Structure formats: C-alpha cells, structure tokens
Amino acid sequence: MQTMRQSWTDERLGDFRAETARRFEEAKAETARRFEEAKAETARRFDEVDRRLDGVEGGLRDLNHRVDDLQRTLVLGAIAMTGAILAGFGGLAGLLAALL
C-alpha cells in the first residue's frame, strides 16, 4: 500500500492541473451537448403547440362569426320590439283621442 505524500512535486501538481483541466473540458462539452438537445426538444415542442393553436384559431374564427350573427339578431330584435311598443302607444293615443 502506498503511503500518503507529505508534499507535492511540481510534476505531480502539473499532472493534477492537466487532469483537472481535461475533466472540466469534458464537463463543458457534455453541458453544451445537453443544452443543444434541450434547445432542440424545446423548439420541437413549441412547433407542436403552434400546430395545435392553428387548429384552434380556425374554430375561434367560426365562433366569432356565430357570436357576431347572434349580436346582430339581438339588435334587430330590440329595434323591432321598440317599434312595436311605439306603434302600440301610438294606437292607444289615437284610440284615446277618438274617445275624447
């Protein structure tokens, strides 16, 4: 069994420095590779969401037209009812005028 060194030689420190630098470069390369994979996966998922939203957009456009049609119907109905009420009041006023 090898005994622990009490001091480090310049050669041993150089070896340690080189090994540490090599391992950091490996870690940096692995991190960059993983980042690129994550970036590609994120882009793929956003493309999928965009495709789904394109289908929803058509449905929303159709729903918007239907709501516009309903609003138009309600406005025309309100105008017709107002006209009928005014005509009724006009007829009632004419009847009262004829009686008096």
C-alpha positions as CSV (number, residue, x, y, z in Angstrom):
1,M,0.0,0.0,0.0
2,Q,1.3,3.4,-1.0
3,T,1.8,5.9,1.8
4,M,0.4,9.4,1.5
5,R,2.7,12.1,0.3
6,Q,3.6,14.9,2.6
7,S,4.4,17.2,-0.2
8,W,3.5,17.6,-3.9
9,T,6.2,17.8,-6.6
10,D,5.9,20.3,-9.4
11,E,5.4,17.3,-11.8
12,R,2.6,15.9,-9.7
13,L,0.9,19.3,-9.4
14,G,1.3,19.7,-13.2
15,D,-0.4,16.3,-13.7
16,F,-3.2,17.3,-11.4
17,R,-3.7,20.6,-13.2
18,A,-3.8,18.9,-16.6
19,E,-6.2,16.2,-15.4
20,T,-8.5,18.8,-13.8
21,A,-8.5,21.0,-17.0
22,R,-9.3,17.9,-19.1
23,R,-12.2,16.9,-16.8
24,F,-13.5,20.5,-16.9
25,E,-13.4,20.5,-20.7
26,E,-15.3,17.2,-20.8
27,A,-17.9,18.6,-18.4
28,K,-18.2,21.7,-20.5
29,A,-18.6,19.7,-23.7
30,E,-21.2,17.5,-22.1
31,T,-23.1,20.5,-20.8
32,A,-23.1,22.1,-24.2
33,R,-24.4,18.9,-25.8
34,R,-27.2,18.6,-23.3
35,F,-28.1,22.3,-23.8
36,E,-28.3,21.8,-27.5
37,E,-30.5,18.7,-27.0
38,A,-32.8,20.6,-24.7
39,K,-32.9,23.5,-27.1
40,A,-33.9,21.2,-30.0
41,E,-36.6,19.5,-27.8
42,T,-38.0,22.9,-26.7
43,A,-38.2,24.0,-30.4
44,R,-39.9,20.8,-31.4
45,R,-42.5,21.2,-28.6
46,F,-43.2,24.8,-29.5
47,D,-43.7,23.8,-33.1
48,E,-46.2,21.2,-31.9
49,V,-48.0,23.8,-29.8
50,D,-48.1,26.1,-32.9
51,R,-49.7,23.4,-35.0
52,R,-52.3,22.8,-32.3
53,L,-53.1,26.5,-32.0
54,D,-53.5,26.8,-35.8
55,G,-56.5,24.3,-35.5
56,V,-57.9,26.2,-32.5
57,E,-57.6,29.5,-34.4
58,G,-60.0,28.3,-37.1
59,G,-62.5,27.2,-34.5
60,L,-62.3,30.6,-32.8
61,R,-62.8,32.4,-36.0
62,D,-66.0,30.3,-36.6
63,L,-67.2,31.0,-33.1
64,N,-66.5,34.7,-33.6
65,H,-68.8,34.8,-36.7
66,R,-71.5,33.0,-34.8
67,V,-71.4,35.5,-31.9
68,D,-71.5,38.4,-34.4
69,D,-74.6,36.8,-36.0
70,L,-76.2,36.4,-32.6
71,Q,-75.4,40.0,-31.7
72,R,-76.9,41.2,-35.0
73,T,-80.1,39.2,-34.3
74,L,-80.4,40.6,-30.8
75,V,-80.0,44.2,-32.0
76,L,-82.6,43.8,-34.8
77,G,-85.0,42.1,-32.4
78,A,-84.6,45.0,-29.9
79,I,-85.3,47.5,-32.7
80,A,-88.4,45.5,-33.8
81,M,-89.7,45.3,-30.3
82,T,-89.1,49.0,-29.7
83,G,-91.0,49.8,-33.0
84,A,-93.9,47.5,-31.9
85,I,-94.1,49.2,-28.5
86,L,-94.1,52.7,-30.1
87,A,-96.8,51.6,-32.6
88,G,-98.8,50.3,-29.7
89,F,-98.5,53.6,-27.8
90,G,-99.4,55.4,-31.0
91,G,-102.5,53.3,-31.5
92,L,-103.5,53.7,-27.8
93,A,-103.1,57.5,-28.1
94,G,-105.2,57.5,-31.3
95,L,-107.9,55.5,-29.5
96,L,-107.9,57.8,-26.5
97,A,-108.1,60.9,-28.8
98,A,-111.1,59.4,-30.7
99,L,-112.9,58.7,-27.4
100,L,-112.3,62.1,-26.0
